[in-house]
Amino acid sequence: MNLRVLILISLIIIFAGGLGSLCYLHHGGITLKEAYDKGNVNITQITSAGTIPHQVLISTNSEEPVRVEKGTILTNPESEDLVIARDEIIPPRSNSTIPAYCIEPEQSAIKGSQLNVSDKAPEMIQEVIESSNPENPSEAFNTQLKIWLLARGSNFDIYRGEVYYTVKANNMYFYQFKENLSFTKAELMAKFNLTEEQLNSININSTILSSGKNWLDEIMEFLRLK
């Protein structure tokens, strides 16, 4: 191994260690998943089916701040699975209301359900959430359609579950919802270079949803250069 390679490897190790320290100092506290695994958080669905975005109440008895990260999936076998839409740090022994998008279009959210903390959503879904503003009703609606399409494909039943209640809550006709879905489908195909066949058959476990970011991409995002 020549000297240049050794120097390069050393620089990568030093930079990676420094970045890890910066991340720790920048974020602080523990992740929502860590707090959940310790039994220090309680997460409650506080909105009814058809709400965009949904709201969840996160209460913590942790002695440390709890770091809530957008893209984290929340699950319940009886209710709608959700994905967190905003980053937030919850102070120790406190609570906060956080927006979250639905993942399963044909399942209905049940107000009052207790939610479990799962893994991060696939990267394409995270990217969609990253570029959205959950406080803007129009943007939130468009983002919700994108997430449903990426998580379930485009052949889901619009007359049942969360989709049905969304149409009713927004005083829409189902043909209007279909039109919105078609426009959103075209957006996704253009943004992620997907074919119609791919988007029709995609689901949340599809490997195509992982865009394969490399370590340089992650560094640039952390430094706000991408």
N, C-alpha and C positions, 0 to 999 in steps of 0.2 A: 504494500500500500504506500503510495507516494505522499510527500509532505502536503501537497495541495488538498488531497482527499482528507487527510487527518485534520487539517485546519478547518475545512468545510464542515466535517462532522462535529468538531468541537464547537464551532459557532452555532450550529443548529441546536446542540444540547444546551448551550448557554442561553440562547434566545428562547428556547422552549421553557426552560426553568424560570427565566425572567417573566415570560408571558403568564405562566401559571401563578406566579406571585402577584402580578398585576391584576389578574382575574380575581384572585382571592381578596385583594385589597379593594378592588373596584366594587365587587358584589357584596361581600360580607355575608354573615349568617349561614344558614343551611338551606338546602333546596326543599321545595315542597315535598318531593318524594322522600327525602331523608326524614323530614318531620313526620310524615304520614307513617313511615315504617317504624318510627319510635312511638307511635300512638299519640303524637302531640298536636294533631290537627283534626278538625271536624269540618267536612265540606257538605253543604246543603244546597240542593236545587231550589231556588226561590221564585222562579217564574214558571208560568204555565206553557203548555204546548202551543206552538205558533209564534212565540216571541223571538225576535231577531235583534241583537244577539240575546241569548239567555243570560241570566245573572246567577252567580253562585256565591254563597256566603262562606268564606273561609275563616274559621275561628282557630286560634292557636293558644295553647298553654305553654309553649316552648319558652325557655329562658333566653333563647337566641332569636334574632330576626329570622323570618322565613322568607326565602326568595322564591317568588312565584314567577315562572317563565312561560311566556306565550309558546304555544305549540305542545304543551303538556296535555295528555289525554286523561279525561276523567270518565270512569265507567260505573255502570250499575246494571245488573242483569235484567231488571224489570223496567228501567227507565231508559231515556236517551243517553247515549255516550256523547260526551262533549269534548271540545278542544279549547284550551284557554287562549284568549285573544289579546291579553295585555300583560306586560311585565310589571311586577310590583314587589316591593319589599314590605312585608307586614311586620310591624314592631312586635317585640316579645309580649306575650299574654294580651293579644289584641285580636281584632278581626277586620275584614275588609270584604267589600262586594266587588267581584271581578266578572267582566264579560266573558262569555264563552260561546262558540259556535257549535251547532249540531253536527254530528258525523253520520248518523243513520237516518236517511230520509223517510223510511217506512216504519220507524219506531217513534213513539210519542214520549215526550218528556213528562214526568210526573212531579208536580210541585211537592216539595217537602222530602224528596228522595235524598238518601245519603249516598255520596259519591266516593269512589275509590280512586287513588292516584295510580296511573299506569305509566307507560313509556311516552317518549316524544312521538309526535306524528311524523309520517314520512316527509322528506325534505320538500317535495313539491307543495304539499299542504302548508308546511311552515312558511314557504316563500309567499304563498297567497296571503297568509295571515299577516306576514311581515309588512306587506305593501298595502294593508287595509287600515281603515279608521273605523273601529267599532262604534264610535260616537256619532258617526254620520249615517243616518238611516239608509240612504241610497247605496252608499259604499258597503255597509254591513249586509244589505240584502244581496248585492252582487257577489260579495265574498262567500256568503252562505251557499249560494247556488254553485259556485266553483268548488267548494269543499264537498258538497253532495256529489257532484259529478266525478271528482277525483277519488272519493272514497267508495262510490257505489257503481260508477259507470252511468250511462245515460238512459238505461232501460228500466229505471225504477218506477213503481206505481205511484202516480201523483195523487191518487184518490184515497190514500190512507196515510196514517202516521203523521209525522211532523209536517210533511208537505201539505197535507189536507188542511191542517189547522193553520198553517202559514197563509194559505190562500184565503181562508175565512177571516183571519185576523187582519189582513190587509185589504179586505173588501174587494178582492180581485175575482175575475172570472178565470176558469181553468184554461181557457184558450190564451188569455193574457200571460198566465204563468208559463205555458208552453212556449210562447214567443220569447219571453225573457230567458228561458232555459236554452233556446236555440242560439240566441245572441251570445250568451255566456259560454256555450259550448264552442262557438267559433273563436271567441277570445282565448280560451284555453288551448285550442289546437294551434293557434298562431303563436302564443307565448311560449309553449313548451315543445313546439314542433311535433305534435301528435297527429296521427291519422285518425279519421273518423272511426275506423275499426278498433284502433287501440283505445280510444275514449269510450267506445260502447262497451268494451269488455273489461275495462280497468276496475280494480277494487283496492281497498286500503292496504292489502297485502301484496299488491303487484310490485315487482322489483323495479319497474319503470318509474315509480314514484320517487325512487332514490336517485338523485341527479349525480351523486358521487363527488361531492365537494372535496377538494384536497386541503391539506393543512395550510397552504398559502391563502386559499379562499377564506378559511376560518380566521386567520390572522388579520386579513384585510377587512373583514367584516367587523371584527372586534375594534379595530382602529378607525372604523367608519370611513374606510377608503373604497368600499363597494356599496 
